[in-house]
Amino acid sequence: MIEYQFNVSNFQLDRENISEWLENVILKEKSTLGEIGYIFCDDKFLLGINQRFLQHDTYTDIITFPSSQEEGIVSGEIYISVDRVKENVTFSNNNFEREMDRVIVHGVLHLLGYKDKTPEEAQLMRQKEDYYLSMLS
């Protein structure tokens, strides 16, 4: 089950379409959907999460907290700053909707175990994002 919470008033999402897409992503990765919660918020809210839980004093577009206790079950909380995604658009070739989709699937990829700390990990993450974004369009 995928749930969505909106802590910002200036953003909405086609929940049904996104949920179906993410379920397909998880299935293609040979995993099972558990419980995922998306929390869409502003920069200030996500900065507080970043400082409190990760001891990082920087803005970020996404923070993912896996919570699955079982191998192959994808569960967790994904916090996304709508402000940062809007800012990302100025540095990418994407429009806002496409950039939001990229960040949304990025969170699921983290829950699936993909990382992006090294250049090699980041490259694989980007390839996975691009592949799954192609499934959405």
C-alpha angles and dihedrals in degrees: 000000000000120000128189129208123186117204090171126068099209099068138069133171139205091246097183095052094043093047092051091048093049092048088055091049090053092047092050087053088055094246137117128242113245117167122320124180121196116199114191111199145150130270094264094054094047092045088057091052090047092051096042101044105022101027090232117138096201138098116253136177097226143018120186126198113190114210106173116130093189131067111248095019113111113213136145149098123282120196117196126187108218087197092058093046089054088050091048090060090066089060099041139060090242131100118231096268094049092046090050090051089051092052092045093055090041088064093051090048089055090051088051089057103261115140133196106196098108126050090249093051091046091051092051090046091052091049091051091048092051092047094050093042087057088058090056098053 
